Amino acid sequence: MKVKEAINKAKEKLLNNRVEDAWLESELLLRHALKIDRVRLYQEFNRSLTAKEEAVFWRMVDRRSMGEPSPYITGSREFYGQKLYVNPSVLIPRPESELLVDRALHIAREHPIARVAEIGTGSGAIAIALALNIPGVTVYATDISLPALEVARLNCRTHGVTNRVFLLAGDMLDPLPATVDLIVANLPYVPDSELARLGLADFEPMEALNGGLDGLEKLRKLCGEVGSRLAPGGFLLLEVGEGQAIKVTKLLRQCFPVARLDVTSDLAEIDRVVELSLTSGGAVA
C-alpha cells in the first residue's frame, strides 16, 4: 500500500466513525508511524509502506476510530510553539488555553512579575510557556496528581526550565512557599451533567475536567483562597467555560470589592479568561 492510499483509506475509516478532520488526523498518525515531517510525507506520497509500517499505522487508526484522542496515541501535543509529552494522566492542552499565556505575557510586559503560580499544571504546558517567555521569572506549578507532576517534570527537563519551574504537589494554593505576583489557573470547569453527555472523561482524567454540579466548584474554592497568596498589586488569570464569566466575576467581586476585573474572549468569541488586577489599589476583602 502506498502512502497516499493509506491516508485515503484511514480517512474513510475515521469518517465512518465520526472523527472530525479525518484527513488531517490520518496524515498526523501516518507521519508519527513513519517518524517523518509533513514535507517529507508529501514527498513520499507514492512510496510503498513496509509491512511493519502498515501494522503500526493501522493499530493507531483503530485506536483513533474508537475515540482515543490523537495526542495520547502519539504521546505529544504542541502548545504555544512547544512540543509536549502527554499521556492519559494529564488533560490534553487546548488551543484556547494559549489565551491565558497571552494575557500573562501582556501583564509581564507592563508590570514587574518575579513570581508566578500556576494552579493545576497538568502537563506543565502553561508553566513552561511562561518560563520560556518571561525572562528571569520563577514559576511555582502545583497539582494534586502525582502522575501528572511526573509528566510535567519530563516536559520541564525537555525544555530546560527545571531551574525556574518548581513542581509542587498539593491542593490549590496550599503548596506555595511564598506570595506571588501572578496566579494563573485552568481549573476543571465542566459541569457534572456535561461530562457524560459530551463523553469528555472517556479518555482524559476525570479530576482534570469535573467542575462539580455547576462547573464552578474548583473556581469558587480558588477565589476564596487567592487573597492570602497574591502579593499587593498582583494579578489573577482564570480560564472559564462558556457562559461562566459573569458568575466568576461576581465571585471575585465579593472577595475583591475594589479590584479591576476584565474578561477576554477567545477566537470563537467565547468569554474565556477572567482577569483580576490589584494594581489600581484593590484590596483583599
C-alpha positions in Angstrom: 0.0 0.0 0.0 1.3 3.4 -1.0 1.4 6.4 1.4 -1.5 8.3 -0.4 -3.6 5.2 -0.4 -3.1 4.6 3.3 -4.2 8.1 4.1 -7.3 7.9 2.0 -8.3 4.5 3.5 -7.7 5.7 7.0 -9.7 8.9 6.3 -12.7 6.8 5.2 -12.5 4.7 8.3 -12.3 7.7 10.6 -15.2 9.4 8.8 -17.3 6.3 9.3 -16.5 6.5 13.0 -17.5 10.2 13.1 -13.9 11.5 13.7 -13.6 15.2 12.7 -10.8 16.4 10.4 -10.3 12.8 9.3 -7.8 13.6 6.6 -5.6 15.7 8.9 -5.9 13.0 11.6 -4.9 10.3 9.2 -1.9 12.3 8.0 -0.8 13.0 11.6 -1.0 9.4 12.5 0.9 8.3 9.5 3.6 10.9 10.0 4.0 9.6 13.5 4.1 5.9 12.4 6.8 6.8 9.8 8.6 9.3 12.0 8.8 11.9 9.3 7.5 15.5 9.0 4.8 16.8 6.7 7.1 17.9 3.9 8.7 14.5 3.6 5.3 12.8 3.8 4.2 14.6 0.7 7.5 14.0 -1.0 6.9 10.3 -0.4 3.3 10.1 -1.4 3.9 7.4 -3.9 6.3 5.2 -2.0 5.1 1.8 -0.6 4.8 1.2 3.1 6.6 -1.8 4.6 4.5 -4.4 6.4 5.7 -3.2 9.7 4.9 0.4 8.9 1.4 -0.6 7.9 0.8 -2.6 11.0 1.9 0.3 13.3 -0.2 2.8 11.3 -3.4 0.7 11.4 -3.1 0.0 15.1 -3.1 3.8 15.6 -6.0 4.3 13.2 -8.0 1.6 15.1 -7.4 3.4 18.4 -8.4 6.7 16.9 -11.6 5.1 15.5 -12.5 4.0 19.0 -12.4 7.7 20.1 -9.0 7.8 21.8 -7.5 11.3 21.2 -4.6 11.5 18.8 -2.2 13.2 21.4 -2.5 10.1 23.6 -1.8 7.9 20.6 1.3 9.8 19.5 2.3 10.9 23.0 2.7 14.5 22.1 0.8 17.8 21.7 2.0 21.3 20.6 1.2 24.2 22.9 2.5 27.8 22.5 5.0 26.6 19.9 6.5 23.9 22.1 6.1 20.1 21.7 5.0 18.5 24.9 4.7 14.9 26.1 1.2 13.9 27.2 -0.4 10.7 28.4 -3.8 9.8 30.0 -2.6 11.2 33.4 -3.0 14.7 32.1 -5.5 16.8 30.3 -4.6 17.5 26.7 -3.6 21.2 26.4 -6.3 23.1 24.4 -5.5 25.9 21.9 -7.9 28.2 23.9 -5.6 27.9 26.9 -2.9 29.8 25.0 -5.0 32.9 25.7 -4.0 32.6 29.4 -0.4 32.7 28.3 -1.0 35.7 26.0 -2.6 37.6 28.9 0.1 36.7 31.3 2.8 37.8 28.9 1.0 41.1 28.3 0.9 41.7 32.1 4.6 40.8 32.4 5.4 43.4 29.7 3.6 46.1 31.6 4.4 45.2 35.3 7.3 43.6 37.2 6.4 39.9 37.6 9.0 37.9 39.5 7.0 35.0 40.9 4.1 33.2 39.2 1.9 30.3 40.4 0.1 28.0 38.0 -2.6 26.0 39.8 -3.4 22.6 38.3 -0.4 22.5 36.0 -1.1 19.0 34.5 1.4 18.5 31.7 3.2 21.8 32.6 2.2 23.4 29.4 1.3 26.8 30.7 4.1 26.9 33.3 6.7 26.1 30.7 5.4 28.6 28.2 5.6 31.3 30.9 9.1 30.3 32.0 10.3 30.4 28.4 8.8 33.8 27.7 9.2 35.8 30.8 12.9 36.4 31.5 14.0 35.5 35.0 10.6 34.5 36.3 10.1 31.8 38.9 7.1 29.6 38.4 5.5 27.5 41.1 3.4 24.8 39.4 1.0 22.9 41.6 -1.1 19.8 41.1 -2.9 17.3 43.3 -2.0 14.4 40.9 1.4 12.9 41.3 1.3 11.1 37.9 0.5 14.5 36.3 3.5 16.1 38.0 5.7 13.3 36.6 4.6 14.3 33.1 5.2 17.9 33.9 8.7 17.1 35.2 9.6 15.3 32.0 8.4 18.3 29.9 10.3 20.7 32.1 13.5 18.8 31.6 12.9 18.6 27.8 12.5 22.4 27.6 15.3 23.2 30.0 13.3 25.1 32.7 13.8 22.9 35.7 15.8 25.7 37.4 12.8 28.1 37.1 9.7 25.9 37.2 9.2 24.3 40.6 6.7 21.5 40.7 4.7 21.2 43.9 2.3 18.5 45.0 -0.9 19.6 46.8 -4.3 21.2 46.5 -4.8 24.6 45.0 -2.6 27.2 46.7 -1.6 25.1 49.7 1.9 24.2 48.4 3.0 27.7 47.6 6.1 28.7 49.7 5.5 32.5 49.2 3.2 35.1 47.9 3.3 35.6 44.1 2.7 38.4 41.7 0.5 36.5 39.3 -1.7 33.4 39.7 -2.8 31.6 36.6 -5.3 28.7 36.6 -7.1 26.5 34.2 -9.1 24.5 36.7 -11.8 21.9 36.0 -14.9 23.8 34.9 -17.2 21.3 33.1 -20.4 20.6 35.0 -21.2 17.0 36.0 -24.1 16.7 33.6 -22.0 17.8 30.7 -19.2 15.2 31.2 -21.5 12.3 30.4 -23.2 14.0 27.6 -20.0 15.0 25.8 -18.1 11.9 26.7 -15.2 14.0 27.8 -14.0 11.8 30.6 -13.8 8.6 28.5 -10.1 9.0 28.0 -8.9 12.2 29.8 -8.6 12.3 33.6 -11.9 13.0 35.3 -10.3 15.1 38.0 -8.9 17.5 35.4 -12.4 18.1 33.9 -15.1 17.8 36.6 -16.1 21.2 37.9 -18.9 19.8 40.1 -22.6 20.4 39.9 -22.4 23.9 38.2 -18.9 23.7 36.9 -17.7 26.3 39.4 -16.7 24.2 42.4 -12.9 24.5 42.0 -13.1 28.1 40.8 -15.1 29.0 43.8 -12.6 27.5 46.1 -9.7 29.2 44.5 -11.3 32.6 44.5 -11.7 32.2 48.3 -8.0 31.4 48.8 -6.4 33.9 46.5 -6.2 36.8 48.9 -3.7 35.2 51.2 -1.2 34.3 48.4 -1.5 37.2 46.0 1.1 40.0 46.5 -0.1 43.6 46.7 -0.5 44.9 43.2 -0.8 41.3 41.9 -2.9 39.6 39.2 -5.1 36.6 38.8 -6.0 34.9 35.4 -8.7 32.3 35.3 -9.8 30.2 32.3 -13.6 29.7 32.4 -16.1 27.7 30.4 -18.8 29.1 28.0 -21.3 31.2 30.0 -19.3 31.2 33.2 -17.5 34.5 33.0 -20.3 36.6 34.6 -20.6 34.2 37.6 -16.9 34.1 38.1 -16.5 37.9 38.1 -19.3 38.1 40.7 -17.4 35.6 42.9 -14.2 37.7 42.6 -16.1 40.9 43.3 -17.2 39.5 46.6 -13.6 38.9 47.6 -12.1 41.9 46.0 -14.7 44.7 46.1 -12.4 47.4 44.6 -10.2 45.4 42.3 -10.2 45.8 38.5 -11.9 42.9 36.6 -11.7 42.3 32.9 -12.9 39.5 30.6 -11.1 38.4 27.4 -12.8 36.4 24.6 -11.1 33.7 22.6 -11.1 33.3 18.8 -14.6 31.7 19.0 -15.8 34.9 20.7 -16.4 33.0 23.9 -15.6 34.8 27.2 -12.6 32.7 28.1 -10.3 34.5 30.6 -11.3 36.4 33.6 -8.6 38.8 34.9 -8.3 40.4 38.3 -5.9 43.2 38.9 -4.9 44.8 42.2 -2.6 47.4 40.7 -5.2 50.2 41.0 -5.3 49.8 44.7 -7.7 47.0 45.0 -7.5 45.4 48.5 -8.3 41.9 49.6 -11.7 41.6 51.3 
